[in-house]
């Protein structure tokens, strides 16, 4: 775990406790030998303790195609554990849970898939799945196939409540906004509360939505701008509008485009409007933290 980008406590060994787990059924015939299990593991060396979601695929060693860096190990001869997102069996099982819904259970845990829309999805037997590189606290899978490309963010560090990504972008899409990619569905779970002996926590496990190729990630855009000493256009807009749209003049008037990011794209392509009116939501659309 300490080698993973999403591991929070760098520089010290973890102090781990298994909290729960659940299994997802393999959906592809050629993955019949694979076991898809997700572990919830608490690192109690941190204060407060951090709860991690760790999907793992167990399969016969001769069928493993993952790169060595994504292989966890071999607990017994002939069996190999793989970091779940880098194995096709987990990718297919997760997508099935998101788009078809359903409930799975484990020791003191319940996991529910919620389909959000009728966005066309790849044939589960024909898609290609890959992991988006460069993320810090989550792992995102890109699904590409005959239908609409999708991105599914797997939350590695778990927290109580509905994730703001799901709440905000689903609300905007439901209201008819074209400035966010349409949600496909999400996965929520219930698990034991780390802070009490008998409590239960509900929280978000994964979120899937349309994937818009060619749209830059907002966090990477901001980091690159900071490294180059470049001020992003929407920051200037806030300053220019500081004395307008607010009765007191103390709070800048920020448009929805300013809030959503800088990249001027809609689903139909770039928008040829003046900078102040452009859709700047593209960078936000694929924000994968």
For each residue, the residues with C-beta under 8 A, 3 or more apart:
1: 4 7 14 16 41 43 52 54
2: 7 9 10 12 13 14
3: 7
4: 1 7 156
5: 135 136 137
6: 52 135 136 137 138 139 156 157
7: 1 2 3 4 10 14 52
8: 43 46 50 137 157
9: 2 12 14 43 45 46 50
10: 2 7
11:
12: 2 9 45
13: 2 45
14: 1 2 7 9 43 45
15: 43 44 45
16: 1 41 42 43 44
17: 41 42 44
18: 21 39 40 41
19: 40 41 42 51 108 191 192 194
20: 39 40 106 107 108 109 191 192
21: 18 37 38 39 40 106 107 109
22: 37 38 104 105 106 109 111
23: 35 36 37 38 104 106
24: 36 37 38 90 93 94 96 97 104
25: 36 93
26: 31 32 34 35 36 89 92 93
27: 31 92 93 96 124
28: 31 88 89 92 124 125
29: 32
30:
31: 26 27 28 34 59 88 89 92
32: 26 29
33: 59 60 63
34: 26 31 57 58 59 63 87 89
35: 23 26 57 58 59
36: 23 24 25 26 55 57 84 89 90 93
37: 21 22 23 24 55 56 57 58
38: 21 22 23 24 53 54 55 56 84 111
39: 18 20 21 53 54 55 56
40: 18 19 20 21 51 52 53 54 109 158 191
41: 1 16 17 18 19 51 52 54
42: 16 17 19 49 50 51 52 194
43: 1 8 9 14 15 16 46 49 50 51 52
44: 15 16 17 49
45: 9 12 13 14 15
46: 8 9 43 49 50
47:
48: 194 195
49: 42 43 44 46 194
50: 8 9 42 43 46 157
51: 19 40 41 42 43 157 158 191 194
52: 1 6 7 40 41 42 43 156 157 158
53: 38 39 40 154 155 156 157 158 205
54: 1 38 39 40 41 84 156
55: 36 37 38 39 83 84 85 90 94 154
56: 37 38 39 72 81 82 83 84
57: 34 35 36 37 81 82 84 87 89 90
58: 34 35 37 79 80 81 82
59: 31 33 34 35 63 64 79 80 82 87 89
60: 33 63 64 78 79 80
61: 64 74 78 79 80
62:
63: 33 34 59 60
64: 59 60 61 71 80 82
65:
66: 70 71 82 83 86 87
67: 70 71 86
68: 71
69:
70: 66 67 82 83 86 87
71: 64 66 67 68 80 81 82 83
72: 56 80 81 82 83
73: 80 81
74: 61 77 78 79 80 81
75: 79 81
76: 79
77: 74
78: 60 61 74
79: 58 59 60 61 74 75 76
80: 58 59 60 61 64 71 72 73 74
81: 56 57 58 71 72 73 74 75
82: 56 57 58 59 64 66 70 71 72 86 87
83: 55 56 66 70 71 72 86 87
84: 36 38 54 55 56 57 87 90
85: 55 90 91 131 139 141 154
86: 66 67 70 82 83 131
87: 34 57 59 66 70 82 83 84 90 91
88: 28 31 91 92 129
89: 26 28 31 34 36 57 59 92 93
90: 24 36 55 57 84 85 87 93 94
91: 85 87 88 94 95 129 141 143
92: 26 27 28 31 88 89 95 96 124 127 129
93: 24 25 26 27 36 89 90 96 97
94: 24 55 90 91 97 98 141 152 154 187 206
95: 91 92 98 99 121 122 124 127 129 141 143 150 152 208
96: 24 27 92 93 99 100 124
97: 24 93 94 100 101 102 104 111 113 187
98: 94 95 113 114 115 152 184 185 186 187 206 208
99: 95 96 113 115 121 184 185 208
100: 96 97 113 115
101: 97 112 113 114 115 185
102: 97 112 113
103: 110 111 112 113
104: 22 23 24 97 110 111
105: 22 109 110 111
106: 20 21 22 23 109 110 111
107: 20 21
108: 19 20 191 192 200
109: 20 21 22 40 105 106 189 190 191 192
110: 103 104 105 106 189 190
111: 22 38 97 103 104 105 106 187 188 189 190 205
112: 101 102 103 187 188 189
113: 97 98 99 100 101 102 103 185 186 187
114: 98 101 185 186 187 188
115: 98 99 100 101 184 185
116: 170 173 182 183 184 185 186
117: 173 182 183 184 185
118:
119: 147 148 150 182 184 210
120: 147 148
121: 95 99 143 147 148 150 184
122: 95 126 127 143 144 145 146 147 148 150
123: 126 127 145 146 147
124: 27 28 92 95 96 127
125: 28
126: 122 123 145 146
127: 92 95 122 123 124 143 144 145
128: 143 144 145
129: 88 91 92 95 141 142 143 144
130: 141 142 144
131: 85 86 139 140 141 142
132: 135 139 140 141 142 151 288
133:
134: 217 220
135: 5 6 132 138 139 140 288 289
136: 5 6 289
137: 5 6 8 156 157 289
138: 6 135 153 154 155 156 157 288 289
139: 6 85 131 132 135 153 154 156
140: 131 132 135 151 152 153 154 288
141: 85 91 94 95 129 130 131 132 151 152 154
142: 129 130 131 132 149 150 151 211
143: 91 95 121 122 127 128 129 149 150 151 152 211
144: 122 127 128 129 130 149 211
145: 122 123 126 127 128 149
146: 122 123 126
147: 119 120 121 122 123
148: 119 120 121 122 210 211
149: 142 143 144 145 210 211 212 213
150: 95 119 121 122 142 143 184 208 209 210 211
151: 132 140 141 142 143 181 208 209 210 211 286 288
152: 94 95 98 140 141 143 184 206 207 208
153: 138 139 140 165 206 207 208 288
154: 53 55 85 94 138 139 140 141 205 206
155: 53 138 158 163 204 205 206 207
156: 4 6 52 53 54 137 138 139
157: 6 8 50 51 52 53 137 138
158: 40 51 52 53 155 189 191 203 204 205
159: 163 203 204
160: 201 202 203
161: 202 203 204
162: 166 167 188 203 204
163: 155 159 166 167 186 203 204 207
164: 167 168
165: 153 168 169 204 207 287
166: 162 163 169 170 183 186 204 207
167: 162 163 164 170 171
168: 164 165 171 172
169: 165 166 172 173 180 181 183 209
170: 116 166 167 173 174 183 186
171: 167 168 174 175
172: 168 169 175 177 179 180
173: 116 117 169 170 176 177 180 181 182 183
174: 170 171
175: 171 172
176: 173
177: 172 173 180
178: 266 267 279
179: 172 256 257 260 266 279 281
180: 169 172 173 177 209 260 281 284 285
181: 151 169 173 209 210 211 212 285 286
182: 116 117 119 173 209 210
183: 116 117 166 169 170 173 186 207 208 209
184: 98 99 115 116 117 119 121 150 152 208 209 210
185: 98 99 101 113 114 115 116 117 207 208
186: 98 113 114 116 163 166 170 183 204 205 206 207 208
187: 94 97 98 111 112 113 114 204 205 206 207
188: 111 112 114 162 202 203 204 205
189: 109 110 111 112 158 202 203 204 205
190: 109 110 111 200 201 202
191: 19 20 40 51 108 109 158 200 201 203
192: 19 20 108 109 199 200 201
193: 196 198 199 200 201
194: 19 42 48 49 51 201
195: 48 199
196: 193 199
197:
198: 193
199: 192 193 195 196
200: 108 190 191 192 193
201: 160 190 191 192 193 194
202: 160 161 188 189 190
203: 158 159 160 161 162 163 188 189 191
204: 155 158 159 161 162 163 165 166 186 187 188 189 207
205: 53 111 154 155 158 186 187 188 189
206: 94 98 152 153 154 155 186 187
207: 152 153 155 163 165 166 183 185 186 187 204
208: 95 98 99 150 151 152 153 183 184 185 186
209: 150 151 169 180 181 182 183 184
210: 119 148 149 150 151 181 182 184
211: 142 143 144 148 149 150 151 181 286
212: 149 181 215 265 267 282 285 286
213: 149
214: 265
215: 212 263 265 282 283 285 286
216: 220 221 263 282 283 286
217: 134 220 221 283 286 287 288
218: 221 222 261 262 283 284 286 287
219: 222 223 287 288 289
220: 134 216 217 223 224
221: 216 217 218 224 225 232 261 262 263 283
222: 218 219 225 226 232
223: 219 220 226 227
224: 220 221 227 228 230
225: 221 222 228 230 231 232
226: 222 223 229 230
227: 223 224
228: 224 225
229: 226
230: 224 225 226
231: 225 235 236
232: 221 222 225 235 236 262
233: 236 237 262 275 280
234: 237 238 254 257 258 261 262 280
235: 231 232 238 239
236: 231 232 233 239 240
237: 233 234 240 241 254 255 258 276
238: 234 235 241 242 252 254 258
239: 235 236 242 252
240: 236 237
241: 237 238 244 245 252 253 254 255
242: 238 239 246 249 252 253
243: 246 249
244: 241 253
245: 241 252 253
246: 242 243 249 250 251 252 253
247:
248: 251
249: 242 243 246
250: 246
251: 246 248
252: 238 239 241 242 245 246
253: 241 242 244 245 246
254: 234 237 238 241 258 259
255: 237 241 258 259 276
256: 179 259 260
257: 179 234 260 276 277 278 279 280 281
258: 234 237 238 254 255 280
259: 254 255 256
260: 179 180 256 257 279 280 281 283 284
261: 218 221 234 280 281 282 283 284 285 287
262: 218 221 232 233 234 280 282 283
263: 215 216 221 280 281 282 283
264: 270 271 273 275 278 279 280 282
265: 212 214 215 269 270 271 279 281 282 285
266: 178 179 269 270 271 279
267: 178 212
268:
269: 265 266
270: 264 265 266
271: 264 265 266 278 279
272:
273: 264 277 278
274: 277 278
275: 233 264 278
276: 237 255 257
277: 257 273 274
278: 257 264 271 273 274 275
279: 178 179 257 260 264 265 266 271 282
280: 233 234 257 258 260 261 262 263 264 283 284
281: 179 180 257 260 261 263 265 284 285
282: 212 215 216 261 262 263 264 265 279 285 286
283: 215 216 217 218 221 260 261 262 263 280 286 287
284: 180 218 260 261 280 281 287
285: 180 181 212 215 261 265 281 282
286: 151 181 211 212 215 216 217 218 282 283
287: 165 217 218 219 261 283 284
288: 132 135 138 140 151 153 217 219
289: 135 136 137 138 219
